[in-house]
């Protein structure tokens, strides 16, 4: 096989792999966008799964960990997620395999209404998500980059604080457009990969929505849950997620 044909085969494999993996911001995990945040730093961990994907702990169960930082009306978060079984294996001392998939995401919010002592809050948000595999890292070591599928969610979130003494909680919902596009693409089709340049030039867009619930305790610990619905590449795909965070401030 010639070098150009090997590159073409790698392009096809990379595109198909990324398209299969990129099923959500972090695959199978809702996008948490509660606009009722306050100045502070929090560390969080979440577990999620696509609806109808069977019992927890299977290949469709995912975990993510990350950090959020808020200063006044500005909130910034970053996450890294992977398959639950892969996370278990890594936790047991396993090494990263060539086909292991990880997803990194970043999200910025700007609260434009409410917050503080007001029960309602509205924010606008935008972010980016990318999948990275060990196979891609290996390809980079020989001066070749896989096409990367990037997702860019942009939307609006509304949150409301329900006062119940020590167990006051927040409910929230958001709607967003998700724009998806391949990056690092060739200008022309390599040998053995017809149609790749055309696929890379297209930008897909879908509407998605999320509803969620947050239960903060003394601004230190917070529990949360969310349900995420809508379409992805024209196909209906829903997921749910639960998690917890700990930190100083950052939650109201």
Buried (B, 14 or more C-beta within 10 A) or exposed (E): EEEEEBBBBBBBEBBEBBBEBBBBBBBBBBBBBBBBBBBBEBEBEBBBBBBEBEEEEEEBBBBBBBBBBBBEBBBBBBBBBBBBBBBEBBEEEEEBEEEBBBBBBBBBBBBEEBBEEEBEBBBBBBBBBBBBBBBBEEBEEEEBEBBBBBBBBEBBBBBBBEEEEEEBBBBBBBBBEBBBBBEBBBEEBBBBBEEBBEBBEEEBEBEBBBBBBBBBEEBBBBBBBBBBBBBBEEEEBBBBBBBBBEBEBBBB
